[in-house]
């Protein structure tokens, strides 16, 4: 942890409030910023609670390059772990339904059914992978292991990845080399339901390596536990809290992990080729502005961006661990901003796209 330059910063109650922790020799990307609502994330079936977000790298089938996919975690009755839809949103706000997944028509097992999480990725070959952590009634008591669903570029489920190492897939990032790829996935259900709200140190990060042949569904080559021992627990408001957001640095040499319950950003070294667990990794930054960090992405300049589950703040951290800027993205609810933010991506020259669960919108911080 490197917190020597951290200074307190009081945000105003306005929807957009940029705060500077410390900024000598640091470029402030957060100055004079505003929030724009791009579009509603609610499809025709009424699904709510947008979680996952991924930008489409190449046009293929129904996927249009530069558009954004959003996965919904709740159904129209606002029950967690029951959302079945992925929407596609263009930068101009035009939206369409990319996929509506029927748990009764899957090509392979997905224990418990469908409840689409923040684990969402789009590969250059047009394959879309999304995590499912399903419930039957919106409560953690009925949560089951779920799976990863592999969809083609038209939104049809082609296969599922499941098994003992896939247990509540919560978030995901991908290393994409075209003909092969690696998915890095956090899991939050290892012992959590049985613990009934007590913290258990069993959260994992796993790597799935894929072989992708032209015209064929990805072939799963292996699943490796990259990280283990992360704290996790069930929660009546959030369903589950545990290791969440993931991001690869530009050299693919570090995998950053949002360790939510420890208010920490961790790093796992050599993630693409590692064959053993790094445990809970090394601490990059802890405390300070981090308050239940959930979504995580890497900015084009290499800085780590996280959004807090407890107060609606976006926090920018250097790879060296200095928290240098913060911005208030949502101050609604009680307490203000709690439970509103999950997935985010930073697009060079455009801004930071993020989902807001409180308003069920895709927003742009720019």
N, C-alpha and C positions, 0 to 999 in steps of 0.2 A: 504494500500500500504506500502511495506517495501522496500525502495530503498536506504537505508543507505550505503550499500556496493557496489553500482553500480559505476563502473568506465568506462570511455570512452575507446573504442577499435577501432582502425583503421584496417579494413580488406584490404588485398591486392586484386588486380584485378584478381588473379588466380581463377579458377573454384572452388577450395576447399581452403578455408581460415578459419582456426580455430582461434577464438578470445576468450580470457578469460576476463570476466568482473571482477570477484573477486572469489578467490577459497580457502580461508583458511578453513580447515576442510571439504572441498568438494572434492569428487572424480571427476577428469576431464575425462569424457568419450569422449571428443572431441580431445584429443591429438593424433597427428600422424595419422589422418584419411584421407581417400581418397574416391572418388566417382567412382562407377562402374555402367555402363549401363547394366541393366539386360535384357531388351527386348523392342522392339517397342510396343506401346499400340494401334497401328492402325490396325483394322481388315480389312477384304477383301472389305467391303463396303466403306472404306475410312473415317469413323468417326474419329474425332480428339478431342483435348482438354480433356485429361483424368482428371477426378475430384475425384471420390470416390475410396477408396481402403479398402479392407477387407481381412483378412487372414482366410483361411478355417480351422475350428477347428477339424472337423471329416470328413472322407471320406463318401460320400453318392452320389449315382447316378453318375453324371458327375463330381462331386466335389471331389478333391483329397486333403487330409489333408496336410497342410503346403503350398499349392499353394495360390496364391493371385488373387482376383477378382478386376478388374478395370472397372469403368463405364465412358463412354464418353459423354460429354455434347454437342458437336458440330457435325454436319454432315460433309460430304466430301467437302461441299462448305464453311465450317468454320462458319456456322450460329449458334449462341448460342441458346441453348434451343431446339435443334433439333436432338441431338444424341440419338441413339436407342440401342446401343450395350454394352454388358458386356463381357470382355475378361478374360480368365483364364491364368495366367502365373506361371510357375514353377520356383523355385529358380535357376535352370540351364538355364533359359531363354526360355524354350519351351513354346509356347503359342498356344491357341486355342480359338475359339468363344464359350462362354458359353450361351449367349442369344442375339437374335436380336428381339426386341419387335415391333410388328405391332400395331399401334394405332387403326386400324380398326378391330382388332380381340381380344379385351380385354373382360374379363368375367364380368367387372363392369365399372362404370364411372371413368374417369380420365380427369377432365375438361381441355380442351386445347390440349390434346394429350401427346406426349412423348418428353422429353428433360431431360436425366438422369443426376442427380446432384451428389454432394459429399455425399449425404445421402445414405450410403450403409452398410449393415450388413449381416453377415452369422451366422445363429444359429446352435447350435450343432445338432439339429434335421434335418438339411439339407435344411431348408427354407432360402431363400435369399430375403431380403427386400431392395428396392431401391426407391429413391425419383425421382419424375418428376416435373420439373418446365419448362413448354413448351412455345415456341413462334412459330409463323408462319413464321417470316422473320428474326429472330435473334436479334430483338430489344425489349427493355423493353415495348414499347407501345403495343405490341401484347401478352405480357406475361399473362398467366392465372394460376389459382390456382394449377392445377396439382393434384397429389395424391401420395400415397405410393403403389408400386406394389409388390405383394408377389409372388415370383417364387418358383417352386419346384426345386429339386436337378438336374433336367435335363434342366432347363432354361425355363420352360413353366410358363406363368403367370396364377396363380390359383385364385387370387382375387385382389381387390383393396381396399385401405382405403382412404376415401375422405370425404369432408364435410367442414363446416365453420371453424373448428379448424385446418384443413390442408390447408395452403395457401402459396404455394411456399416453399415446404420442401427443405432445403438447405444443411443440414448436419445431422448426426445421430450417436449415439452410443447405445449399447444395454446391458441390464442386462439379463443374460441367465441362467435360472435354469432348463432347459430341458423341463419339462411339462408346465412351464409357463415362460413368459419373459416380459420385459418392453423395449419399444423403446423410446428413448429420441430424439426429433427432433426439430431443429430450423426452424422457418418460417419467410420469408422475404418479403412477398407480401401484408401485411396488410396495405393498403392505399398508398403503394409506387408508383404504376403506376399512380394513380390519382394525386399524388403530383408532378409528372413530374420533378424529380431531387431534390426537396426540401426534407430535412431530416424530417422524421416523427418518433415519438417514439412509434412504435406499433409492433416491432418485438417480437416474442414469442418463448418460449421453451415449448413443450408439451410432455406428457408421454402417450404412448399407452400401455395398459396392455393386454397381449395375453394369452389365454389358448390353449395349444397345445396337442391334442390327437394323439395317434399313428396312422399314415396313413391318417390323415385328415388335411386339411388346418387350420392354426391358426384361432382361434375365437377371435375377438376383443371384449374385455370386457368393456373397458372404455377409454376415452381420457380426460386428466386433464392438465390444463394450469399450468406449473411449474414456468415459468418466463414470465415477460411481461414488455413492456415499453422500449425495446432495440431500439436504433436508427437504421434506415435503409433508404436507398434511391436508386433510379435507377441510373445507371451510363452507359455512352455510351460505355466504354471499358469493364467493368466487368459485365454488364447487371444489377446486383443488388449488393449492399453492405449492409450487416447487420450481425446479430449474426450468427456465422458459426460453427466452430469446437466444439465438445463436448467430454468430457472424464470423466469416473467414477474413483474415487480413489479406492484403494484396498479393503477398508471396505464398499464400496458402500454408504458412508455417505456424500460424496460431489460430486456434478456434476460441473465440470469446463466448462466454456463457453468462447469462443473467441469472445469478444465484439469488432468487427472489427473497427467500426467508432470511438469508444472511445479509441482505442489503449490500450486495457485492457483485462486482464484475470479475469473473475468473478467466483464466486462460489455460488451454490445453495445447501443449506443443506437438508439432509434427502430426497433425490430425489425419492427413491423407494417407500416411503410411504406418502410423502407429499400430502395433498389434497387442498392446497391453493397456490396461486402464491407468489413467493418470490420477485416479482418485477424484478429489474435488478441485484439482488443478491448482495453479498458483494465483494469488490475489493480485489483481491489477489495481483495483480501487474499491474502497469499502466505506460505508457511512456517508457523511457529508450530505450531498444532495440526493443520494440514492435512497429511495424509500419504497421498497417492494418493486424493484426493477423487473418489468415483464418483457415487452418488446425490445429487441436489440437489432441494430443494423450498423454497418460500417459506412461512413461517409466517403465520398470520392477522395478526400484528402487523408484518409486513414484514421480519422478520429472515430471513437465509439459513441454511438447515440443510443440512449436508452429512454424508455418512458416508464414512469412510476405508476404502480397500481393504487397507491394510497393517496396521492395528492395531485394528479393530473399534470405533473411536470415532465418536460423533456430535459435530459441532462447530457451535455457533451463532455467527453473524457478523452484525454490524450492516451496513446498507447503506453506512456510512462506513468499513467495513473492520476494525472492532475485533472480535476473537474474544473473546467474553465468557463463554461456558460450554462445557463438554464433558461427555460422559457415555459410559461404556463400555457398549456394547450387546452385545458378544460377546467373550469371552476364550478361546475354544476354539481348538484347532489349534496349529500350529507354523509361524511365530511366532503367538502368541495373537491371535485376531481377524482374521488375514489371510484375505482372500478371502470373508468371510462376508456382507458387506453390499452391497446395491445400491439398489433402489427404496425410497422412503419418501414419506409424505404426512402433513401435520399437519392434524388436524380440530379445529376450535375447540370447546372444552369437553369434548373426548374424550381427545385425546393424539396421539402420533405413531405411526402404523402403519408397520411396516417389514418387509421380507422378510429372513429369516436363511437363507443358503445352507447354513450348517453343519448346521443342524437341520431344514431344509426345512419351515419354519413361517412363518406370519404372526404377528408379535408386536405388542404395544401397549406403548409407553413412556408411562406416565401417572402 
